[in-house]
Amino acid sequence: MAEFELIDLIRTRCAVTREDVRLGIGDDAALLAVPAGQALAVSTDTLVSGIHFPKSTLPSDIGWKSLAVNLSDLAAMGAAPAWATLALTLPQADREWVAAFADGFAALAREFDLALVGGDTTQGPLSITVTVHGFVPEALALRRDGAKPGDGVFVTGTLGDAAAGLRLLESPSAIGKGKEHFVARLHRPTPRLAQGLLLRGRAHACIDVSDGLVADLGHVGKASGVGAEIDLTLLPGSPALREAFAAAARAPLQLAGGDDYELCFTAPATVADALLGELARSGCAATRIGRIVAAPGVRVCDVHGRLHEPPRAGWQHFSP
C-alpha cells in the first residue's frame, strides 16, 4: 500500500465530524477554531514498540492506547477533548495492520467526539506519536503546582492492574487468575475525562498516573513546593489484584508499576466529601490515600506506620 492510500484508509476509518474543524486531513495544515473564552490544552505522547507496548500487542489495542494515554493527559488538566494528530511510523504499509490500528484508535475517538485532523506517515521502526487538543476555561485548568499542606491526596479507580498485566506478558506463569482482566487494563486504559471535568475548580492539583504513583505524585510535590505522605494500606486495588497478589507483592505494582492512567489529585477537606460523592456517581470512585505536607518528598507508610521504601519510584526514560 502506497503512502497516500494509507492516509486515505486512516482518514476513512477515523472520520469524526466537528463544526470547529474548518479544514481537516488532506491539506498542508488543518484549520481549527478555538471557542471563545477557552484555553487550548495540548499534549503529545510517543509510543515505541518494545518500550511502551510488547511487540506482540494487537494493532487495534495499540491504536486505542496511543490515543488513550494522550486523552489521560487532557483529563489531568480538566480539559474536554476536541482534535488529534497522528504521526505513524511503520516498517511496512500493511493494510490489514493499519486498518486494525485505525479501528482501535477510532473506537476511542468516537466515544469522546474527537476528530483526527492531520499528522504524518513515514517508514521506519514501529512508533506512534499522537498530539491531542482540548478546551478548558483558563481559570479552571487543573495544574500540578497548586497542592497545599493539609490537602488530602486522592486517586481515581484502582492501581496496579496494568503492571500486573505487563508482568503476566513477560512471565506467563507469574499470575494464576485474572489474566484477561490484567492484560485488558494494560492494553486498553480508560482515560478519566469525565472525572477530570468534575475536578475543575475544586481540586488544587492533579496529574495522571502514567509512570507510577510515587513518581507522578513526586512531580506534583516538586511543582507545588510540598511533599506527600501515603498510607500503603489505603491504596485501592481491584478484586482481581487482591485475589492474585498478597499485600507485599501488590505494593510495588501499585506504587511504581505505572500505566494505570488514573488521576491523582489533591483537594481540601471542605470539598472532599461532596467531590467523592460526585465521582462515585460518575462511574469511577476515588479513594483518599494520604495527605499533602510541607516537607518535600513522597513518604509511604505501611500498616505499622513504618516507612516503606518501594524498589523504585516509577518508570523513567534514559535512567541508568
N, C-alpha and C positions, 0 to 999 in steps of 0.2 A: 504494500500500500504506500503510495506516494504521500508527501507531507500534507498537501492540501486536501487530499482525500481523508487523511487522519483528522485534520481540523474540522472538516465538514461532519465527520462521524461524531466527534465530541460535541460540536455545536448542536447537532440534531438531538442527540441523546440527553443533553443537559439543558434543553431550552426551557427557560422561565421568563415570562413577560412581566416587566415592571414599567410603570409610567415614567419613573425617574431615570430610566436608561434611554437617552436620546439617540444614541448610536452604539451598538454593541460590537460583537465579533465580526470581522470582515474588513475593517479599515485600519489605518495606521495607528489609531488610538481610539479608545472609547470616549464618548461624550456623556457625562453623568451630571445629574442635577442634585445638589445637596439641599435639603429642605431648610427654609429659614429658621433661625433660632437653634439649629442643631450643630454640634461639633462632629467632625468626621473622625471616627476611630479606625485606625489601620493597623493590621498585624500581618506578619509574614512568617511562615514556617517551612522548612525544608525537611523532607523525609528521604532517607537514603537506604537503599536495600542492604540488609545485613547489619544495619546500625539501628534504625528506627522500626524496622519490621523484619521478621525472618524471611529468608528468600523463598520459602515455601508458601508464604501468605497468598491467599486468593486475590486476584486483581480487584474483585468487587469490594473486598474488605480494605484493600489499600486505598481505593477511591473514596470510600466512606471515611476512613481515618484521616486521610490527607486534608479533608475539609473539617472534620470534627475537631482536630487539635487547634485549628485556627479559630473556629467558632467559640471554642472554650476561652480563648483569649478575649474575644468580644464580651462574653458573659462576665468575665472577671472585671471588665470596665463598665458593666451595666449598659452595654450598647445593644441595639437591635440590628441584626444583620441586614445587608442590602445587596452587596455585589461581591464578586470574587474574580480573580485572575488565576490562571493555571499555567505553569511552566513545566512541561513534561519532557523528561529526557529518557529515551528508550534505546536499548541495544539494537532493536529492530522494530519496524512498524507492523506488529502482529495484530491484524484486525480483530480477532476473537478476544485477545487480551485487552485491547483498547476499549472494545465495546463493553466488556465486563467491568473494567475500571470506571468507565463513564457512567454505567448504570449504578454502581455503588455511590459515586460522587453525587449523581443526580437525585438519588433517593433521599439523601440528607438535605440537599439544596432545596428541593421542593417542599420538604417538611417546614422549612423556615422562610419560604418565599425569597430565596436568594438567587440572583441572576449571575451566570457566568458571562463576563463582558469582554474577556480578552486573555492574552497570555502568549505562550511561545511553545514550539516543539523543536526538539533537536535530537541528534543521535549521540549516544554515549552510555555509560553505566547508568542503570536504572535509578532515577531520583525524581522527586516530585516537589515543586515549590508552589505553594498557594498563598496568595495575598487576599485577605478579606477586608471589607469596608463596612462599617456600620454607623449608626447615628445615635447620639446621646446628647441631651441637653447639657451644655458645658458645666453648669453649676452642679449637676447631679452625677457627673462621671465618677466612677469608683477608681481609686488610686491606691498605690502601695504606701504612700507617705503620710497617712492620716491616723495610724494607730496611736492610742493614748493609754498610759498606765491606768489600770483599772478596767479596761475593756475586757470582755470575755472573748475567747478565741473559739471559733465555731468552724465546722466543716460539714458540707452537704453530703448526702448519700453515705457510702461506706468506702473504706480504704483497704487496699491490699489485694483485691481480686485480680487486677491486671498483672501485677508482679507474680502472682501465683500462676497465671496463665503462661507467662514467659518461662517460668521455671519448669512448667509442665512440658513446653515445647522443647526446651533444652535437655530435659531428662524425663522422658515419658513415664517412668516408674515412680517419680517423686510424689505423685498425688494419686490417692486411691479413688476419691469421689469428687464429683462436681466438675469434671474435666471440661465439658461443653460450656458450662457457665463461665469458668475462668477464662477460657480462650475467647469467648464472645466479648467479655469485658475488655480484653486486651485489644482485639481487632476492631471492635465497634463501640467505642466510648460514646457516652451521651453528653453533649455539651449542655451545661445548665443555664441556658439563655433565659428561660422564664424566671428562674431563681435570681439571676443577676439583676433583672428588672425590679424585682421585689426589694433588693438591697439598696436601690437608689435612695439617697437622702437619709439613710438610716445606718448603714454600715460605715465605719470610719475608714476601713482599709479592706482591700480584697486582692486575692491572687488565685490563679488556678493551680491545682496540684498536678504538675506535669513531671517534674524531676524528682519528687519525693517531698513529703510533708515537712521534714526538718529543714531541708534546703530551701524550699519555697517560703516557708514561714520566716526563715532567716533573712530572705530578701525584703520582706515586709518590715522586719525589725530594723534592718540597716537603713532602709529608706526613711523610716519614721523616727530613728534615733532612740529606739526602745528595745526591749527584749521580751521573751515569752517563756512561760512555764507550762509544760504539757503534762497531763496525767495519763500515763500509759494505759491505765485501766478503763479510761473513758473513750478510747479510740473506737469508732463504730466499725464493726465487721459484719459481713453478710453471713447468714446461716451456713452457707456453703463453706466459707472460710473458717468459721468456728468449728465446723464438723471435721474439716480436713487437716487443721493445724492446731496444735496445742498453743497456749498463750505465748510461750517463749519463741516458738517458730513463727507466729504471726507478727510479732513485734517488728522485725526488720523489714518485712513486706509492707507493713502499714506506715512505718516511719520513713523509709528510704526507697521503697520499691519503685515509685513513680508510675506514670501512665494512668493515674486514676482519673484525671481531668474533672475532679470535684472542685468546688470553690471553698477556699479557706478565707474566712473573713473575721474582722473584729468589730464589736459593737458594744455600746454602753448598756448597762443594766436597765436603763429607763425604757429601752425599746426592745430588749431581748425577748421577753415573753410573747409580746404581740407578733414580733417578727418570726419567731419559731413556729407559732401557730399558723401564720400565713404560708410559710414554707411547707409545712406538713400538708396543708390543704392544696398546695400546688402540685403535689405528687412526688415531691422529693424533700424529705425531712432533713433537718440539720441537727447536729449534736454539739453541745458545748464540750470542748476538750481541754480547756485551760484558760489562762489569763495573760494579759499584757502587763509587764513590769518595767521598771525604769532601767534596771541593769541590763546591759547588752547581752546578746546570745540567746540561744534556744536551749532550755534545760528540760529534760524529760525525767519524770519521777515514776518509780514502779509502785506496786501495791503497798509496799512497806515505807514509802516516802523516800526511798534511796535514789540517788542519781543513777539514771540508766544511760549508758553510752552506746548508741547504735554503732554497728561496724562502720557505717559511712553515713553521711548526711543525705546523699542522693546522687543522681546522675549528673555528670559534668563532662562536656567535650574537652578534649586535649588534656585531661587530667593525667598525672604521671602513672 
